[in-house]
Amino acid sequence: MDVNGKIIQGEFDRINDEFVLNQVKHFTTQSTLNKDQMDSIYDYLMNHKDEEDGQILTLNEQMLVRLSQEESSQFIEDLNQIRDLYE
């Protein structure tokens, strides 16, 4: 099932119960996240959502992507949509 959020895009694999992250903002990536990993990212962003400077993500262990405070909130919304797909 394709997921096209405001910040992230990817595909949810119902058979393996995991999310394959293909894009963050306009950057292409390839990461597979299970429910625990997704929950960890969600919890971290929720705990830091009020930080005015936003957040920095690392893609492919080498590329830094800045998320403004608003983009962090949009990322959280996208994660909520994906977290609902896990069984």
N, C-alpha and C positions, 0 to 999 in steps of 0.2 A: 504494500500500500504506500503510495507516494504521499509525502508530507511536505507542503510548501508553506512555511511560516513566514513571519515578517523578517526574521534574521537568519533562520536556518532552513535548509532543505535536505531531504534525504528520503530514505525508504524504510518502512517498518517491515521486518521479516517476521510474520506471525508463526512460522514453523519453528524458527530458532529463538523466538521471543527476544529479538534484539533490534536496535535501530542503527542503520548504516547512514552516518552523517556524510553528506556529499558537498555541502556548501555552507559557509558562514559568511554573512554579508555577501560580498561578491568574490570571495576567495574559495577556490576549490580545494577540497580535502577528501580523505577517505579514512574514516574512523568508525569502528563498530562499538556500540555501547550497549551493555546489558542494563537491566533495571537498577541494580545497585550503583553502577557508575552514573546513570542518569539521575538517580536520587541524590547522589553526592554533589553533582554539579548544581542541581536545583537548590539543595540546602545551602551550599556556599553562596550562591547568588542571592538567595532570600536573606541570608544573614548580612550581606553587604550591599543590599539594594539602595540604601540611602547615602552611600558614599558619592559625594559630588563629582569626584574625578572619574567615576565609572570603573571599568575593569579592563584588564589586559588578558586576552586568551592566547595560548600558544597552539598553533596548528602544525601538525607534522613535526613536532619537537624542534621547530626552527623558525617559524614565521609568527611574529607578534601581531595581533589584531586588537585594536582598541575599540571598546564598547563604551559609548557615553552612558550616562545614567538612564536616559530614555531607552537606548538600545538594550541595556541590561534588563530593563522591565519588559521589553518586547521579547527578549530571549527567554525570560521566565514564562511569558505567555505561551511561547512556542513549546517549551519543555512541558508545560501543563497539558498541552494538546497531545504530545507524544506519550507522556506518562500514563494517560488514560488508556492507551493502546496495550500496555503490558497486562498480562493476565495475572 
